[in-house]
């Protein structure tokens, strides 16, 4: 079969993101098929481009990757649903071949999105095994739809159990969800993804590539979707294999920075240390950034990260109020956050702490206390994000209710923005705007842009005044 993979993500703030998940699915598709990758991220006319590519290639199957539901620019302003609706409209108007939808965004609310977009098939969670099995069924080689774990599809009386069937030949029917089997992908058995098909602008304009050292997150953070997408059981790749991919990717596309996209790099700490030691042993010297949790971050790990070339770490601190952290089931306290900041500063690793303001049950006084905590902590960078619930994308009344509280938070942040020269507040475009980002990139700055805000705005630290809310 001729299979087209569509990475439909259009977000470029703060930077476009390499579609690593879709690349993994492509790399592990059964042999014997013709595969192409279509990336809509940089296209001035994405829908016309998609229509043209479909007409020219004539695929037998189209796989669409949905990275997120909310706009992933941290602003909380808007969703991606209208864009994906348009993507499906273009596909349906141009071809009648089956369409598969997957990715992190789809996995958060698969049944709702199946009904909204009406793809022929949807794959929730890890996609490599399920997509491979689906291709075998549609190609008439082996298996049946009911054996593919985490598959969503519309069962129709005239639908055969194997072989491709044109979408136009199918009548609406009941949504069928094949249960998960509780068996996760063996990460070491996966074929590593090639970056050859990626748009060169990921590297020419930004220079950041991505790598994953593990999947799954055993933490119980109340709002987080990582366990939904990847499962709660942590599965680690062999450190040797991780560094193999890093070296191969750097050779293939000359990336100048890597982001380790694990939900949390330092849990378990032993695996993070092993990966760092392997980087050091093999002389990997390209700068990299990762997500870090305040738990299990000791001086030994900090030093290993420095020696392995870590250029910065992003910390999901979320709140400066212990009661809020407990309600969010974060598993750490403000003292853990302070200890991490002290160790990172001592090791010379820039730390960027993200805080989510206005989570369920949180008051304006809690928001004020978080702002005071961050002002006192004074990390290298801080990102302030009013809370947005993914369910708002499909529930206008819920969105209206939450929007009113967000406005009050934003008003308070606006009052104090002159006292926050190094904080990043996307909702207010504070240290978060395309002109600033273009200036930094043209100045030769690589890696996540929060690492360069102090250079752009000057290093003078002001005393921060937190207003009464």
Secondary structure, DSSP 8 states (H G I E B T S, - for coil): -EEEEEE-----SS-----HHHHHHHHTS-SSSEEEEEE-TT-TTHHHHHHHHHHHH--SEEEEE---SB-TTTT---BSHHHHHHHHHHHHHH--SEEEEESHHHHHSHHHHHHHH--SEEE-S--HHHHHHHHHHHTTSS--GGGSTTEEEEE-TT--SSS---GGG----EEEE----S----GGGS-----TTS-THIIIII-EEEE-SEE------TT--HHHHH-SS-EE--HHHHHHHHHHHHHHH--SEEEE--S-TTSSHHHHHHHHHHHHHTT--S-EEEEE-STT--HHHHHHHHHTTEEEEEEEEE-S-HHHHHHTT-S--HHHHHHHHHHHHHHT--EEEEEEES-TT--HHHHHHHHHHHHHH--SEEEEEE---GGGGG-HHHHHHHHHHHHHHHHHHHHHGGG-TTEEBGGGTBT--HHHHHHHHHTT--S-GGGGHHHHH-S----------
